[in-house]
Every structure is written in structure tokens, then in C-alpha cells.
Amino acid sequence: MAQQLDKVIKKRQFSQSDHGKELTRSLIDHILKVNKSKASAQEIVGLMRYLLGTEIADMLEIEAPDLPGYKISLLRTINYLKGFQRAGDFKQAYRLGYAKFKKQSAEHHNY
């Protein structure tokens, strides 16, 4: 039922727009500027395409090659294994993550 509802919402609410493409391009540009991981720009954008699905990614004009199957399998395995981690202090994790985000944003604006 959830998948059917998802399809109905997409059909009714999702459409291509210049504003949506512009906002997506801005988001991608920002992510790539603050990226400190070893992932390449093509891998990051490829992951976005994979997570959004071809239909939505095409609608937003997200251009990237498909991620190889082994990378998708690796990501799925890592996320599955993370589910076995002991629950910690979520508020503390949020505060640390937000502080890191603010620091990255400040460094980016100082350029």
C-alpha cells in the first residue's frame, strides 16, 4: 500500500520545473564544495541519482553515470551493519554533527 501511495503522490505532485533544477544544482554544488570524503563528485552525484531513482533524477537533470553494482552492495552492507551498533546518546550525536556542519559552513564562507 505504501508503494501505491508513493506512486500516486509522485504522479500528482512531482513535475519538472526550472526552480527545482536550479535548487538541485545549488545543493549539488554546495555538497561538492564541502565534501571532505574520499568520494569523487561523480560518485556523490551517482549516489543521489540512485537514491532518488531514474525518473526523479532525470526530472531534476541530475547527470551522473550509474554506480557500479559492487558499490551499491557495499553501501547496503555498511548500512545494514550500522543497524547493529549499540544505541547511543542521539542528542549528543546530533549536537556533534551540527557543530561539524556549522564549522564546515563557516570554513566555506571564509574562502
C-alpha positions as CSV (number, residue, x, y, z in Angstrom):
1,M,0.0,0.0,0.0
2,A,2.9,2.4,0.8
3,Q,4.4,1.8,-2.7
4,Q,1.0,2.5,-4.3
5,L,0.6,5.7,-2.3
6,D,4.1,6.7,-3.3
7,K,3.3,6.3,-7.0
8,V,0.0,8.3,-6.6
9,I,1.8,11.2,-4.8
10,K,4.6,11.3,-7.4
11,K,2.2,11.3,-10.3
12,R,0.1,14.1,-8.7
13,Q,2.7,16.3,-7.0
14,F,6.0,15.8,-8.9
15,S,6.7,17.7,-12.1
16,Q,9.7,19.2,-13.8
17,S,10.4,22.9,-13.1
18,D,13.3,25.3,-13.6
19,H,13.2,26.2,-9.9
20,G,13.6,22.5,-8.9
21,K,16.5,22.1,-11.3
22,E,18.2,25.3,-10.0
23,L,17.7,24.3,-6.4
24,T,19.1,20.8,-7.0
25,R,22.1,22.3,-8.9
26,S,22.8,24.6,-6.0
27,L,22.5,21.8,-3.5
28,I,24.9,19.6,-5.5
29,D,27.4,22.5,-5.8
30,H,27.3,23.0,-2.1
31,I,27.7,19.3,-1.3
32,L,30.7,19.1,-3.6
33,K,32.4,22.2,-2.1
34,V,32.2,21.0,1.5
35,N,32.9,17.3,0.7
36,K,35.8,16.1,2.7
37,S,35.3,12.4,2.0
38,K,37.3,10.3,-0.5
39,A,34.2,10.0,-2.7
40,S,34.5,11.7,-6.1
41,A,32.0,14.2,-7.4
42,Q,30.7,11.5,-9.9
43,E,30.2,9.0,-7.0
44,I,28.3,11.5,-4.9
45,V,26.0,12.6,-7.7
46,G,25.7,9.0,-8.8
47,L,24.5,8.1,-5.3
48,M,22.0,10.9,-5.4
49,R,20.7,9.5,-8.7
50,Y,20.5,6.0,-7.3
51,L,18.6,7.1,-4.1
52,L,16.2,9.4,-6.0
53,G,15.5,6.9,-8.8
54,T,15.9,7.5,-12.5
55,E,12.6,9.2,-13.0
56,I,13.1,11.9,-10.4
57,A,16.8,12.3,-11.2
58,D,16.0,12.9,-14.8
59,M,13.3,15.3,-13.9
60,L,15.9,17.3,-11.8
61,E,18.5,16.8,-14.6
62,I,21.0,15.1,-12.2
63,E,23.6,13.8,-14.6
64,A,26.0,11.1,-13.5
65,P,26.9,7.6,-14.5
66,D,25.2,4.7,-12.7
67,L,27.2,3.5,-9.7
68,P,28.7,0.1,-10.2
69,G,26.8,-2.8,-8.5
70,Y,29.6,-3.6,-6.1
71,K,29.5,0.0,-4.7
72,I,25.7,-0.2,-4.1
73,S,26.1,-3.6,-2.5
74,L,28.9,-2.2,-0.3
75,L,26.8,0.7,0.8
76,R,23.8,-1.6,1.6
77,T,26.1,-3.8,3.6
78,I,27.6,-1.0,5.6
79,N,24.2,0.5,6.4
80,Y,22.9,-2.9,7.4
81,L,25.8,-3.4,9.7
82,K,25.3,0.0,11.2
83,G,22.0,-1.2,12.4
84,F,23.8,-3.5,14.9
85,Q,25.5,-0.6,16.6
86,R,24.5,0.0,20.2
87,A,22.2,2.9,20.6
88,G,24.0,5.9,22.0
89,D,23.1,9.4,23.0
90,F,21.2,10.7,20.0
91,K,21.1,14.3,21.3
92,Q,24.9,14.3,21.7
93,A,25.4,12.8,18.3
94,Y,23.1,15.5,16.8
95,R,24.9,18.3,18.6
96,L,28.3,17.0,17.4
97,G,27.1,16.6,13.8
98,Y,25.5,20.0,13.8
99,A,28.7,21.6,15.2
100,K,30.7,19.9,12.4
101,F,28.2,21.2,9.8
102,K,28.5,24.8,11.2
103,K,32.3,24.6,11.1
104,Q,32.3,23.4,7.5
105,S,29.9,26.1,6.5
106,A,32.0,28.8,8.3
107,E,35.2,27.5,6.6
108,H,33.4,27.5,3.2
109,H,32.2,31.2,3.7
110,N,35.7,32.3,4.7
111,Y,37.2,31.5,1.3
